[in-house]
């Protein structure tokens, strides 16, 4: 190992050291970079003996700065440096579990920072927002509002042929939009970042901190869990017999119900209740708190 001290010119703000550090760490064989601050105009690089000074100078210049070598010192690997070297024994620098909006943002940022990134997703690509949350719910809410304002409000006739056709058309429109956005906002974006190693499957931790995905075991220096959440069914008496809906299954009903009880009075409950009421369903809200949307 060796330690190279560089004089850096061109750092004029607090973010400049980040750019220089990132550029130097991209050089194969560089183990660590320490920059005290942009005012110091210094960078200390710990690297393998095979790394040349010119490689470092070229990396700094490519990032838009200038550098010169001040000192070079041969060193023995400290425990911390040895740990950094052993980190290359991992399959990836960053492993992100969950392929929704949060997981995608983390994986993309990791690649932009020069990390070797793997992304694991189980289920539909894109997570909650595009598949079962904001996109489908707002689409149906808007459609119900337009239909309601147009005067098509068959309170007693939701099971007539006309009522079914309207609901089917809304559902089909919603499904098309979800499919299109899943493709353009996630699948196409993933294709634009070939550096992200995407693994489809359920992730579980195994001995030694490795992650099992299908038949493969993956190791990474850092792991982000971005698996989101799902609707919780509260186990009170009679729940199984009632066969309750969730916000997800409600939006996928083949036909509208005549009436609907909604437990709770917060944001999702009011969104779903508003939509169904505008489509002619008799809606009852049961709210335990003293006011709606208590937050």
C-alpha positions in Angstrom: 0.0 0.0 0.0 1.0 3.6 -0.3 -0.2 7.0 0.8 -0.2 9.9 -1.8 -0.7 13.4 -0.6 -2.1 15.7 -3.3 -2.4 19.5 -3.7 -5.8 20.2 -5.2 -6.6 23.5 -7.0 -10.0 24.6 -8.0 -12.1 23.7 -4.9 -14.2 26.8 -4.0 -17.2 25.4 -2.2 -18.3 22.8 0.4 -19.4 20.3 -2.3 -16.1 20.4 -4.2 -14.4 17.8 -2.0 -17.2 15.4 -2.7 -16.6 15.6 -6.4 -12.8 15.2 -6.0 -13.3 12.2 -3.6 -15.7 10.6 -5.9 -13.4 10.9 -8.9 -10.4 9.5 -7.0 -12.3 6.6 -5.6 -13.3 5.6 -9.2 -9.6 4.8 -9.8 -9.2 1.0 -9.5 -7.0 0.2 -6.5 -7.8 3.4 -4.5 -8.9 2.3 -1.0 -9.6 5.5 0.8 -9.6 9.3 0.2 -9.5 11.9 3.0 -10.1 15.6 2.2 -10.1 17.9 5.3 -12.2 20.5 3.5 -12.2 22.6 0.4 -10.1 25.4 2.1 -7.3 22.9 2.8 -6.7 22.2 -0.9 -5.4 18.8 0.1 -6.3 15.2 -0.5 -4.7 12.1 1.1 -5.2 9.0 -1.0 -4.5 5.4 0.3 -4.1 3.0 -2.6 -2.5 -0.2 -3.8 1.1 0.0 -4.9 0.0 -0.6 -8.4 -1.8 2.7 -8.6 0.2 5.4 -10.4 0.3 9.1 -9.6 -0.7 9.9 -13.2 -3.9 7.9 -12.8 -4.8 10.1 -9.8 -3.9 13.3 -11.5 -6.0 12.4 -14.6 -9.0 11.5 -12.4 -8.9 14.9 -10.7 -8.5 16.7 -14.0 -11.4 14.8 -15.5 -13.6 16.0 -12.6 -12.7 19.6 -13.4 -9.9 20.3 -10.9 -6.1 20.4 -11.0 -3.7 18.3 -8.8 -0.1 17.8 -8.1 1.7 15.1 -6.0 3.2 16.5 -2.8 4.5 13.3 -1.1 4.3 9.5 -1.5 4.8 7.2 1.4 4.8 3.4 1.4 2.6 2.1 4.2 1.5 -1.2 5.8 -2.3 -1.8 5.7 -4.0 -0.7 8.9 -7.0 -2.8 10.2 -9.3 -0.2 8.7 -7.6 -0.3 5.3 -7.5 -4.0 5.4 -11.3 -4.0 6.0 -11.7 -1.7 3.0 -9.7 -4.0 0.9 -11.7 -7.0 2.0 -14.8 -5.1 1.1 -14.0 -5.9 -2.5 -14.7 -9.5 -1.6 -18.4 -8.5 -1.5 -20.5 -9.0 -4.6 -21.8 -5.4 -4.5 -21.1 -2.2 -2.7 -24.9 -1.6 -2.2 -27.8 -3.9 -2.2 -31.3 -2.4 -2.2 -34.2 -4.6 -1.2 -37.5 -3.3 -2.7 -38.1 -2.0 -6.3 -40.5 0.8 -5.5 -39.9 4.5 -5.8 -37.6 4.6 -2.7 -35.6 1.6 -3.8 -35.2 3.0 -7.3 -34.0 6.3 -6.0 -31.4 4.7 -3.8 -30.2 2.4 -6.5 -29.8 5.2 -9.1 -28.0 7.4 -6.6 -25.7 4.5 -5.7 -24.7 4.1 -9.4 -24.2 7.8 -9.8 -21.8 7.7 -6.9 -19.8 5.0 -8.6 -21.0 2.0 -6.5 -21.7 -1.5 -7.7 -25.4 -1.8 -7.1 -27.9 -4.7 -7.0 -31.7 -4.1 -6.7 -34.1 -6.9 -5.6 -37.8 -6.7 -6.3 -40.6 -9.1 -5.4 -43.9 -8.5 -7.1 -44.8 -5.7 -9.5 -42.0 -3.3 -10.5 -42.7 0.1 -9.2 -44.1 -0.7 -5.7 -47.1 0.9 -4.1 -47.5 4.3 -5.7 -47.8 3.4 -9.3 -49.5 0.0 -8.9 -51.9 0.2 -5.9 -51.6 3.7 -4.5 -51.4 7.2 -5.8 -51.8 6.6 -9.5 -54.8 4.2 -9.6 -56.6 5.9 -6.8 -56.3 9.4 -8.2 -57.3 8.2 -11.6 -60.5 6.7 -10.3 -61.2 9.6 -8.0 -60.9 12.0 -11.0 -63.1 9.8 -13.2 -65.8 9.5 -10.5 -65.7 13.3 -10.1 -66.3 13.9 -13.8 -69.0 11.3 -13.9 -70.7 12.8 -10.9 -70.6 16.4 -12.2 -72.1 15.2 -15.5 -75.2 14.1 -13.6 -74.7 10.3 -14.1 -75.3 9.3 -10.6 -77.4 6.0 -10.6 -77.8 5.6 -6.8 -80.3 2.8 -7.2 -79.1 1.5 -10.5 -75.4 0.6 -10.0 -76.1 -3.0 -11.1 -77.7 -2.0 -14.4 -75.9 -2.6 -17.6 -75.1 1.1 -18.0 -73.6 1.3 -14.5 -71.4 -1.8 -15.0 -70.1 -0.5 -18.3 -69.1 2.9 -16.8 -67.2 1.2 -13.9 -65.6 -1.3 -16.3 -64.4 1.6 -18.5 -63.0 3.4 -15.5 -61.2 0.3 -14.3 -59.8 -0.4 -17.7 -58.6 3.2 -18.1 -56.9 2.9 -14.7 -55.2 -0.3 -15.5 -53.9 1.1 -18.8 -52.4 4.1 -17.1 -50.8 2.0 -14.4 -49.3 -0.3 -17.0 -47.9 2.6 -19.0 -46.4 4.3 -16.0 -44.9 1.1 -14.7 -43.2 0.8 -18.1 -42.0 4.4 -18.6 -41.2 5.3 -15.0 -39.6 2.0 -13.9 -38.9 -0.6 -16.6 -37.5 1.9 -19.0 -35.6 3.7 -16.3 -34.1 0.4 -15.2 -33.0 -0.3 -18.8 -31.3 3.1 -18.9 -29.1 2.1 -15.9 -27.5 -1.2 -17.0 -25.1 -0.8 -14.1 -28.0 -1.8 -11.7 -28.0 -5.5 -11.3 -31.7 -6.3 -11.0 -32.8 -9.5 -9.3 -36.5 -10.5 -9.3 -37.5 -12.5 -6.2 -38.1 -12.5 -2.5 -35.1 -11.5 -0.4 -34.3 -13.1 3.0 -31.2 -12.7 5.2 -29.1 -15.7 5.9 -26.1 -16.5 8.1 -23.2 -14.1 7.8 -25.3 -11.2 6.7 -25.8 -12.5 3.1 -29.1 -12.2 1.3 -30.8 -15.1 -0.4 -32.7 -14.4 -3.6 -34.0 -17.5 -5.3 -31.0 -19.9 -5.5 -28.4 -17.1 -5.2 -26.8 -15.7 -2.2 -25.6 -12.0 -2.4 -23.3 -10.1 -0.2 -22.9 -6.3 -0.1 -21.0 -3.7 2.0 -24.3 -1.8 2.6 -27.9 -2.9 2.5 -31.0 -0.7 2.2 -34.4 -2.1 3.0 -37.1 -0.3 1.1 -39.9 -2.8 1.1 -42.7 -0.4 1.9 -45.9 -1.7 3.5 -49.2 -3.4 2.8 -52.8 -3.2 4.2 -53.1 -4.8 7.6 -56.2 -6.8 8.4 -57.1 -6.3 12.1 -58.1 -9.6 13.7 -61.3 -8.6 15.5 -64.3 -11.1 15.8 -66.2 -11.6 12.6 -63.5 -10.3 10.3 -63.1 -13.6 8.4 -66.9 -14.0 7.8 -67.1 -10.4 6.6 -64.4 -10.9 3.9 -63.4 -7.3 4.0 -61.9 -5.3 1.2 -58.7 -3.3 1.3 -58.0 -0.1 -0.7 -56.3 -2.3 -3.2 -59.0 -4.9 -3.8 -61.7 -2.2 -3.7 -60.3 -0.6 -6.8 -60.3 -3.9 -8.6 -63.9 -5.0 -8.0 -65.6 -6.4 -11.1 -68.9 -4.6 -10.2 -69.9 -1.8 -7.8 -71.5 -2.7 -4.5 -74.9 -1.2 -3.5 -73.4 -0.1 -0.1 -70.1 0.1 1.6 -68.9 0.5 5.2 -65.5 2.1 5.6 -63.7 1.7 8.9 -61.7 4.8 9.7 -61.8 8.4 8.6 -58.3 9.3 7.5 -56.9 10.1 4.1 -57.3 6.8 2.2 -60.7 6.1 3.8 -62.0 9.5 2.7 -60.6 9.1 -0.8 -62.2 5.7 -1.3 -65.4 6.8 0.3 -65.7 9.9 -1.8 -65.0 8.0 -5.0 -67.6 5.3 -4.3 -70.2 7.8 -3.2 -69.8 9.7 -6.4 -70.3 6.5 -8.3 -73.7 5.9 -6.6 -72.7 3.6 -3.8 -74.3 4.2 -0.4 -71.2 4.8 1.9 -71.1 4.8 5.7 -67.9 6.0 7.5 -67.2 4.6 11.0 -64.7 6.8 12.7 -63.4 6.1 16.3 -61.7 9.5 16.8 -63.6 12.7 17.5 -62.8 14.2 14.1 -62.0 13.2 10.6 -58.4 13.2 9.5 -57.2 13.8 13.1 -53.6 14.7 12.0 
